[in-house]
């Protein structure tokens, strides 16, 4: 392969991340993120967090795992490359009088020393990095030997994985970006972490999205969830209408409520990795 062809085959990760940052900065993800708090609490318990442990939350968003760890008296650093999300997380920690350190940081280039943390975790965050292998390697690098890495990742077959596919028909993924739902597969997790792990424990779990109605859920995601918000903004009125129908059809397939409300069990993997 000549140099020109090689350069063309390597994704422009800087450009990709700039676009992703703009997407996650749009809307107000914190409005949705707070509803997922129970996932952070469950992961903290699965990791058996202890007071005084040094904990890093990677791609922390508005801080669900951050708060769960701080409530258990760990020494928490909350990191994300979207500063506005960190600011929303800080508001929550301040309200609870929790001591948390905040750091703007790229999950693919963490500004921390090797083996600096006892626990490194991410809930529905690091899975969205464009250079997946690099992000996984960074989590391994900053976790000490014998420490733990914790993850909560949506699966390809579950509700959010299916939503990604619907959105992808209207806004194709950026060139070079693999599906974030790969983080929700056992095979990919083994590729990422197997060589650096003593043990990988994976539990199949569900989070229930509970909203007043399918239309209520869609309005919240359309207004506040960056990827959906940006997709609608890029479409003309006719395609917006078609996307709305496709999403509502998807909701109808997964919704287990029969009283007009929306209750959708969304599959995810809860992962606990013990570092070599």
C-alpha angles and dihedrals in degrees: 000000000000122000095257092053091046092052090050091051094054112083118236094243094179091058092044093052092048089057092045091049090053090050095050091043090056120084112007112280091185088074088065099029094064090060089062095058094115090065091060091048092049092049091050089055093045088054090049091227117205133204113266096022116137106241131186122198108202120206084000098176108189092347114260095152090035091060093043091054094044090051086059091054095251119149098250132196112191114203136183136145091231105079094193090060091051088051090056090049091051090053089057094047092048091052089055093041091238121158109233133158115222124207130177102225142159110236089219093055108029113192094222135103124259113276091006096141138055092207131024118186146166133188114203089328119089089044089076096060113118096220097053098175092052093050092050091048090052092053089052092046097055095043116089123236108277091019125120137247117204128195140177110195132173114240125235092237097048131086098274092045088053090048090054089055093051092049090047091062090061100032110027115214117267113268112274096018116123121211112279087219089074085080086066093063127089093221094056093044089053090051091050100044111010097097092050099041136091090193139001117200118189126187124188109227141166134222116202116224104210118190138155091254140336088266091052091052091048093049091052093048092043092053102037113018105089100215093048093040093052093044093055090046091056096052132081120239095267094052091044089057091049092049091050091053093047092050093047089049088053091050090050090056094053102032113109095182118102099184099077094269126104124248114164122173104215117200121230138161120242106206130192116184123186110211121235 
